[in-house]
Amino acid sequence: MAIAENLQEVRCEIAELTQRFERQPESVRLLAVSKTKPVADLLAAYAAGQRLFGENYVQEAVDKCQQLSSLADIEWHFIGPIQSNKSRQIAETMAWVHTIDRDKIARRLSEQRPADMPPLNVLIQVNVSGEESKSGIALESLDSMVKLVSELPNLRLRGLMAIPAPQENEAAQIQVYAPLKQAFETLQQHYPEVDTLSIGMSGDLAAAIASGSTMVRVGTAIFGARDYA
Ligand SMILES: *Cc1c(COP(=O)(O)O)cnc(C)c1O
């Protein structure tokens, strides 16, 4: 598996898209989504310069984080659904969480964040596709969630995340992202620390970068197809 070459291709694609949509080349970070992939694959990506890794399953995330603990400059992002009985493990290991969509989980993560770690960087997950998706809050509930998260001492609100339902083409994808883009820009005006819009996967990079993405989450295009999940 040519992980280094795949990474290079994804980086080139991001660079081309930032140019096409008149964005700064450095304004979009690449999160390598390594769920279900062995540590050897993460090491190959690391050797090729990748530092941001995203994981979806708590036990797998914690195991990989421990196995790679000597690589202190890896930034671990949790991007899967969070059950409350697993929040402590996340609070104790991850640098970022992208999937905040419940008050209870936000409160627990803040309470459980160890005092000797920096605040946990968090993104509020927004449901941009209505009934088709169960995760994420409706945009109408964003203000109250933002207020809660921004007041929790051990969380640092960095922005918003979404996983839209697949659309037929780029124009339709951009349309789905439009209200999110607007909400993100409004949020940034009120919270100077908000700098991250986590949208874009292997299948919709162009629409996401057109819509202001600052972090794309790419798995398949880097590590190849997954056997499961
Ligand atoms: C798996 C996953 C990705 C990566 O998806 P690919 O299609 O493999 O690029 C991105 N975001 C989330 C939340 C995921 O669960």
The ligand as a MOL file (V3000), in Angstrom:
LIG
                    3D

  0  0  0     0  0            999 V3000
M  V30 BEGIN CTAB
M  V30 COUNTS 15 15 0 0 0
M  V30 BEGIN ATOM
M  V30 1 C -14.4550 7.4360 8.3460 0
M  V30 2 C -14.6410 8.8980 8.5070 0
M  V30 3 C -14.0110 9.8180 7.6560 0
M  V30 4 C -13.1460 9.4100 6.4840 0
M  V30 5 O -13.9400 8.9020 5.4720 0
M  V30 6 P -13.3030 8.4820 4.0540 0
M  V30 7 O -14.4840 8.4140 3.1730 0
M  V30 8 O -12.6430 7.1760 4.2770 0
M  V30 9 O -12.3440 9.5420 3.6560 0
M  V30 10 C -14.1910 11.1620 7.9020 0
M  V30 11 N -14.9490 11.5870 8.9140 0
M  V30 12 C -15.5630 10.7490 9.7590 0
M  V30 13 C -16.3840 11.2930 10.8730 0
M  V30 14 C -15.4430 9.3790 9.5750 0
M  V30 15 O -16.0730 8.5550 10.4170 0
M  V30 END ATOM
M  V30 BEGIN BOND
M  V30 1 1 1 2
M  V30 2 1 2 3
M  V30 3 2 2 14
M  V30 4 1 3 4
M  V30 5 2 3 10
M  V30 6 1 4 5
M  V30 7 1 5 6
M  V30 8 2 6 7
M  V30 9 1 6 8
M  V30 10 1 6 9
M  V30 11 1 10 11
M  V30 12 2 11 12
M  V30 13 1 12 13
M  V30 14 1 12 14
M  V30 15 1 14 15
M  V30 END BOND
M  V30 END CTAB
M  END
